[in-house]
Amino acid sequence: MIRIDHPDAGTLSKAGLTRFFNRARAAVGLDGEVEVLLADDATLRRLNRSFRNKNKATDVLSFPAAENPDGYAGDLAISLDTAARQADAFGHSLRDEVRILLLHGLLHLTGMDHEADRGEMAAREGELRRELRLPVTLIERAASGSGSGSGSARDAARRRRSA
């Protein structure tokens, strides 16, 4: 289920995101229910501080269920504020940025971890990006030096303006 808890989310279609989410969840091979929260930077900062001891907002957080009891796979939280900045910096729509973040989070819920693997998550995310017709993925941006997160989006916007 996708819950939108942001006053400026009017341009996003919950039904459209849900359709994409279901396709992406099937593509990554994830069984079980996933709760998705689309919120603001303040909410993601609180979650990031509580669960990762990082006092800053981030674009997406993944919370895999310890097991898959009762068909539950985990939770995702996405900052629409950060997603909007990143969409602007990378020249695509907020809808596409949220889809990129959903895909990235779903891969984490399957147990993949780009910080610990040897490129497996990056390769899989790239394959799925093409299959799902998404712009460049988070990992591809990081590999090209554009990164993710609000600082990297600002850097990318500066590079575009100075070009």
C-alpha positions in Angstrom: 0.0 0.0 0.0 1.2 3.5 -0.8 0.5 6.3 1.7 1.1 9.9 0.6 1.7 12.1 3.6 2.8 15.3 1.9 0.8 18.5 1.1 2.5 19.1 -2.3 2.0 15.7 -3.8 -0.9 16.7 -6.0 1.0 16.0 -9.2 1.5 12.3 -8.3 -1.1 9.8 -9.2 -1.4 7.3 -6.3 -3.1 4.8 -8.7 -0.3 5.2 -11.3 2.4 4.8 -8.7 0.6 1.7 -7.3 0.5 0.1 -10.8 4.2 0.8 -11.3 5.0 -0.4 -7.8 3.2 -3.7 -8.4 5.1 -4.2 -11.7 8.4 -3.4 -10.1 7.7 -5.7 -7.1 7.0 -8.6 -9.5 10.1 -7.7 -11.6 12.4 -7.9 -8.5 10.8 -11.1 -7.4 9.6 -9.8 -4.0 6.8 -11.7 -2.3 4.8 -10.2 0.4 3.1 -6.9 1.2 5.1 -3.7 1.3 4.0 -0.4 3.0 5.3 2.7 1.2 5.3 6.1 2.9 5.8 9.2 0.7 6.6 12.0 3.1 8.7 15.1 3.6 12.4 15.7 4.5 11.6 16.2 8.2 9.9 12.8 8.4 12.8 11.1 6.6 15.3 12.9 8.8 13.5 11.6 11.9 13.5 8.0 10.5 17.1 8.2 9.4 18.2 9.5 12.9 16.1 6.8 14.7 17.2 3.8 12.6 20.6 4.7 11.1 21.9 7.4 13.6 22.2 9.8 10.7 20.7 13.2 11.4 19.9 14.2 7.8 17.1 13.7 5.3 17.6 11.1 2.6 15.8 10.1 -0.5 14.7 6.6 0.3 14.9 4.3 3.4 14.2 0.5 3.3 13.1 -1.5 6.3 13.1 -5.2 5.4 11.0 -7.5 7.6 13.1 -9.9 9.7 11.3 -12.7 8.1 8.2 -12.8 5.9 5.5 -13.4 8.5 2.0 -13.3 7.2 3.2 -12.2 3.8 4.8 -9.0 5.0 8.1 -8.0 3.2 8.9 -4.6 4.8 8.5 -0.9 4.5 9.8 1.9 2.3 9.9 5.6 3.1 10.6 8.2 0.4 11.1 11.9 0.8 9.1 13.8 -1.8 11.1 17.0 -1.0 14.4 15.3 -1.8 12.9 13.4 -4.8 11.7 16.8 -6.2 15.2 18.3 -5.9 16.7 15.2 -7.5 14.2 15.2 -10.4 14.9 18.8 -11.1 18.7 18.3 -11.0 18.5 15.3 -13.3 16.0 16.7 -15.7 13.1 14.3 -15.3 9.7 14.3 -13.6 9.0 13.8 -9.9 6.9 10.7 -11.0 10.0 9.2 -12.6 12.2 10.0 -9.6 9.7 8.4 -7.2 9.7 5.3 -9.4 13.5 5.2 -9.4 13.4 5.4 -5.6 10.7 2.7 -5.4 12.8 0.3 -7.5 15.9 1.0 -5.4 14.1 0.4 -2.2 12.4 -2.8 -3.4 15.8 -4.2 -4.3 17.0 -3.5 -0.8 13.9 -5.3 0.6 15.0 -8.4 -1.4 18.3 -8.3 0.6 20.5 -6.6 -1.9 23.0 -4.1 -0.6 25.1 -2.0 -3.0 27.4 -0.9 -0.2 28.4 -4.5 0.5 28.1 -6.4 -2.8 30.4 -6.4 -5.7 28.1 -4.6 -8.2 25.3 -7.2 -8.2 22.7 -4.7 -7.1 23.9 -2.1 -9.6 23.7 -4.6 -12.4 20.2 -5.7 -11.4 19.0 -2.2 -10.9 20.3 -1.3 -14.4 18.6 -4.3 -16.0 15.3 -3.5 -14.3 15.6 0.2 -15.1 15.7 -0.7 -18.8 12.9 -3.2 -18.4 10.7 -0.7 -16.6 11.7 2.2 -18.9 13.1 4.4 -16.1 15.8 7.1 -16.4 19.2 6.5 -14.9 19.1 4.7 -11.5 20.5 5.8 -8.2 23.5 3.5 -8.4 24.3 4.6 -12.0 24.2 8.2 -10.9 26.6 7.5 -8.0 28.9 5.7 -10.4 29.0 8.6 -12.8 29.7 11.0 -10.0 26.2 12.6 -9.8 25.3 10.6 -6.8 22.0 10.8 -4.9 20.7 12.7 -2.0 20.1 16.4 -1.7 23.8 17.5 -1.8 24.5 15.5 -5.0 21.4 16.8 -6.6 22.6 20.4 -5.9 26.0 19.5 -7.3 24.4 18.1 -10.5 22.2 21.2 -10.9 25.3 23.4 -10.5 27.1 21.4 -13.2 24.2 21.7 -15.6 24.0 25.5 -15.1 27.7 26.0 -15.6 27.8 23.9 -18.8 
